[in-house]
Amino acid sequence: MSGGPDFGARADFYTFAPESLAQDLPAFEILREVGKGSMGVVYEARVRQTGARVALKILPPSLTLTERALARFLREGRIMARVRHPDIVGFVDQGSTGRLHWFAMEFVDGVTLEERLRIGPLPVQRACAIAARVGRALQFAHEHGVVHRDVKPGNLMLRDGAPGDGDGPRVAITDFGLARETGTGSMTESGAIVGTPMFMAPELVLGGTVQASTLADVYALGATLYAMVTGRPPFEGPTAPSVLKALVDRDPVPPRRLRHDLPPQVETMILQAMARDLAHRYGSALEFAEDLERFLRGERILARRPHVGLRAARWCARRPLVCALWAAVALLSIGAFTLLRERDRSALERSLAEAERLLALASTDRDEQDRPRSSEERRDLLLASVAAASATIARDETFAPAWFVRARAHHRLHDYGDTLHDLDAAARLRGGPTTEILHFRIDALRQLGDPASMQRLQHDLAALLQLDPSPHTRALVADHLLDLAAQTGPAERNEVLARARDVLAPAGDDDARAAVVRARILELEGAPAAAVAALRLACERHRGNLYVHLQAAAMFDRTGLAEEAARERDAAARLSPDAAPAPPPTPVDLEEVGRFLGDVDRLLQALDRRPPGDNPPR
């Protein structure tokens, strides 16, 4: 460090001279201070070598006197490097100079959602679109083993000059200073409360950091959407303890009481995301995001409010004596039964939660001691997850979530026959397959690759396109059409390629699979140079996407680019060491291909005829 005060000798939390940063960090030109928080100072800076603008977060030397603070700061940079996503602020670099530690992030032009809310509530459609994008970004982080733990308007940036695309306005999730890696030890004292009280999940207040699961982020996103549509947080108070007490003791004011033009569906989704009981909350950030997207498309949402329970409670409030008499009579007759049933239900949920925990741990790169997790350890965790889910099923064979969790574990183990069996059971118990079940089933059928599986795969693709005609689903169907085209003669190939282009037309290159499929179409049309260029662009745009790296490695091999193919295979291996190899090609039944193309044609015509906002045919 350059000369200056005796760091840490004064009470000032940030005891360092900002004017000395130019000497300590010669690679950066410091432009201005952007913000200051409990975990460092953020500056707008410019990289001298490239001219790129970055947000430079610096841990003042006085803070490094605390070993825990330094470890938390270093972990924040490591976590940000791990979760690269268009709607998460991008990580650039990290380092230290003497006792000064720093990391550089993408500089986001825009304002925080908190600053925007000072003007007033957002339009409902825009608020839901923002929440849906944040939900998908949080799901990406959760799938990479990271829980944010401080989702709030102040940590969500609205990007300038990005009015949005088909998926809504552009955002950037910031500040992973309190984030936690699932499957690792916490950096917080046992039982400590972390986060912002006004947007904190109740279980964090009652159970501390041990309860900081992905569902706590779902709650915080629901509370943030509450603030977006009402202009105020769900709980307020003069002090943090008063807010925490309100959070534990009572429910938030229903948002429609604060905004009368709020659609009932939005209130229902917010209240389900903020449900106190984790079993009644959305099961993942993705489920919440998908329900918001259904609302934005004018479709029926899946969230439901307990209308019967509310009506019963109001009826009892008006007739307390009658209710007391009924309660006394009922207590003697059903008390024991209720106790046993609740005990069994709690045991089911605990057993399933253990299966899900083991499945999540198998997705993490490092173990509890921060050591690299081997493929054998991953396999042991997956087998343990299968055993826990099987124990849950043995208790209650009608518990659909247990079948689905076991199917996901079998899928990770590449036991695709068992995967199909469990997915079919989950679909039957739910009354039909969901889009999530269809996605897993399609991949399992594709991996099996026998003629019967391929025929069933085509049926599931058509069903998925009917349920969810989104860009990602269209890309999935087009991808399968290209697999068929690669094995047919020139005449049939041209027809299949034309159909693939028609299916893919509404999908943009923001979807990774759509970008890859367009590159494959160019290759099959006899333009390998253009195909390689398109896939290189997809690799750059979707860096960190396992599917893109695997497809790039395969195409580069086919076009003789051995070195690039090896690099992409290495990237894929780093992302998923236990990734399954690509299945061998399956002989094509041209008559079956014709039937599938006819199904796709009919579906596309039905989708084109459907008025905007109508529900897709079920």
C-alpha angles and dihedrals in degrees: 000000000000122000118290143112124336098271113232094012094104130058092243106115091216102045102171135097111251091202089065093061092088088062095042095045106033092165090068135058106216109220105175145327111267103181147337128219144161092281103043150308122287122211133184105237141168125227103236095210097051104017090233117151115234139174106241116204114197129191105216113233091243089065093050087067084079110072091203092053092051092048091049091049093050090047091053090058092046092050093049090051088053099052106055109171134144091245096045117077107261123248117229111172145327135210149129140240112202106307094343114097125191146164130197125224137182110283108235118208108214144058133286118256087243090060091048092051091059085075092053142270120331125244107274096241092050093046092052092046091052092048091049092054092047090048093054091047091050090049088054090052092046091051088053091053100260129125112193097206094190108062107158139131091270091060096049118083122202105215119230119232092021107103090173140254133234090307096053137257120339118255138173125216110216141182111047090177092120096035119128129208110228113239094026133097118271121251088212127088112263110271093012119142116232130182137043112313096219092058101029123122114244093237090062090058093047100038106022123217092334086076095050097121129150088268089067087063089049090055092047091050090051090050090049091052087049088057092045094056099036102033093234136073119259092250129032136175143151093259138027093248091053091052091048091050091051090048092055099038105045147019121255120262106270105260093231089066087061096040115028096189092058110120112245090235091062092050089049092052093047093050092048091050089050096044112142092217108071090211089063095045123090107281094230143000087256092058090052092047093049092051090051089050090051089055091048090052091050094249130136113275123226097223115103133191122222094248095161092053092050093049091049092050092052092047091052091048090058094046107036097158094051091046092049090053093048091047092053092051094043094046093064095047103041104022096096093043092050092048092052093046094050091048091052092047092050090049090051093051093046092050092048092046089055091051090050092047092053090047091052092048090054087061094056122097096215136041130232091281091051092251121141109270112235125223089247090056090049090051092049090051091050092049089049089051090052090051093049092048090047090053089053091050090049088058094048122005091191094062099109098189090062092056090050094049091049090049090054091050091049088049091054088049089052091240092140097169091057089043091058093047093054095042090052090051092050091049092049093050091048092051093249140358120294122216089258092053090048092052092054093042093050091053092047092050090048091052092050091052099182118138094257091050092048091052090050090045091059090051091050092048090054090047091049092049088051093050097040118017090180124142091257093053092047089052090051092052092045090050090056091048089056091052087055093045092054090062101043135083123267096267096048090040094059091050093049092046091051090051091049090053090050092051092047097044098098093046119092128212090256084088108078095214092049091054091051093046092053089053091050091050089056090050094050090047089059101259103116095161092054090044092053091047091050092049092048088054090049090051090052094045096044100034109169095030108129095205093053093050093048093049091045091052091051094048094045088052091051091050096046097253095135098165094050090045091053091050092051092048089052090050091050092049091052091051095047117008091184096048113147118244118250112272118249117259116270123220110260124236102213092201090055090048089054092052091049092050089051091052090050091048092052092047093050091049090050091049092048091051095047112103114241112273095024118130114255114254112272 
